[in-house]
Amino acid sequence: ALTLIAAEALEAAAAETGVELGADESRRNVLTRGIDLNALVGVCFRVGEVECVGVELCEPCTTLEGLTRPGVIKAFVHRCGLNADIVIDGEIAVGDAVEPV
């Protein structure tokens, strides 16, 4: 499985709620920019050589909040990223595009 989070979601949560979460703290595998990850639920897409299908939105949980800071759950509801299944494996490199298949 692969998890993705949008840089815009991290920035919006910080601006709107004051709760900052670094990409590394989000516990997601891939940081994106310019992609509506919520729209990829049920959609086949590619990241680098890896072909995936969006399964469900990642929602913040008490574990994530416990590992980071208070307020994460409320700040990141419906914008904590995407869980995806890998259909065809391969390599992902920094700068690889996220593209629908």
C-alpha positions as CSV (number, residue, x, y, z in Angstrom):
1,A,0.0,0.0,0.0
2,L,1.0,3.6,-0.6
3,T,-0.1,6.7,1.3
4,L,0.0,10.2,-0.1
5,I,-0.6,13.7,1.3
6,A,-0.8,17.1,-0.4
7,A,1.5,19.9,0.6
8,E,-1.5,22.2,0.1
9,A,-3.4,20.3,2.8
10,L,-0.5,20.7,5.3
11,E,-0.3,24.4,4.5
12,A,-4.1,25.0,4.7
13,A,-4.4,23.3,8.0
14,A,-1.6,25.4,9.4
15,A,-3.1,28.6,8.0
16,E,-6.7,27.8,9.1
17,T,-6.1,26.2,12.5
18,G,-2.6,27.0,13.5
19,V,-1.8,23.3,13.7
20,E,1.4,22.7,11.8
21,L,2.3,19.2,10.7
22,G,5.5,18.5,8.7
23,A,5.4,16.2,5.7
24,D,7.6,13.8,7.7
25,E,5.3,13.9,10.7
26,S,2.2,13.1,8.6
27,R,3.4,9.4,8.3
28,R,2.6,9.4,4.6
29,N,4.9,7.9,1.9
30,V,4.5,10.5,-0.8
31,L,4.1,14.3,-0.6
32,T,2.3,15.8,-3.6
33,R,1.6,19.3,-4.9
34,G,-1.1,20.3,-7.4
35,I,-3.1,17.1,-7.1
36,D,-6.6,16.8,-5.6
37,L,-6.0,13.5,-3.7
38,N,-9.6,13.3,-2.5
39,A,-10.7,13.0,-6.1
40,L,-8.5,9.9,-6.6
41,V,-10.6,7.6,-4.5
42,G,-11.6,4.8,-6.8
43,V,-9.3,6.1,-9.6
44,C,-6.3,4.4,-11.2
45,F,-3.2,6.6,-11.2
46,R,0.5,6.4,-11.6
47,V,3.4,7.8,-9.5
48,G,6.6,7.3,-11.3
49,E,6.6,3.6,-12.4
50,V,4.1,2.6,-9.8
51,E,0.5,2.1,-10.8
52,C,-2.1,2.5,-8.0
53,V,-5.8,2.7,-7.3
54,G,-7.1,5.1,-4.7
55,V,-8.9,3.2,-2.0
56,E,-9.9,5.6,0.7
57,L,-9.1,8.9,2.3
58,C,-6.6,8.8,5.2
59,E,-8.3,10.3,8.2
60,P,-6.3,11.5,11.2
61,C,-6.4,9.3,14.3
62,T,-5.4,9.4,17.9
63,T,-2.1,7.6,17.1
64,L,-1.1,10.4,14.8
65,E,-2.2,13.1,17.2
66,G,-0.3,11.3,20.0
67,L,2.9,11.2,18.0
68,T,2.6,14.9,16.9
69,R,0.5,17.5,18.8
70,P,-2.9,18.3,20.1
71,G,-5.4,19.5,17.5
72,V,-4.2,17.3,14.6
73,I,-7.4,15.3,14.4
74,K,-9.6,18.3,14.1
75,A,-7.2,20.2,11.7
76,F,-6.8,17.3,9.3
77,V,-10.3,15.8,8.9
78,H,-10.8,15.0,5.2
79,R,-7.4,16.3,4.3
80,C,-4.9,13.9,5.7
81,G,-4.2,12.2,2.4
82,L,-5.1,9.1,0.4
83,N,-4.6,5.3,1.0
84,A,-3.8,3.6,-2.3
85,D,-3.3,0.0,-3.3
86,I,-0.3,-0.8,-5.6
87,V,-1.4,-2.6,-8.8
88,I,2.0,-2.6,-10.5
89,D,5.1,-2.0,-8.5
90,G,8.2,0.0,-9.6
91,E,10.3,2.9,-8.5
92,I,9.2,6.3,-7.4
93,A,11.6,9.2,-7.4
94,V,11.5,12.8,-6.1
95,G,9.7,14.9,-8.8
96,D,7.7,12.1,-10.3
97,A,4.3,13.2,-11.5
98,V,1.0,11.8,-10.2
99,E,-1.0,11.1,-13.3
100,P,-4.4,9.3,-14.0
101,V,-4.0,6.1,-15.9
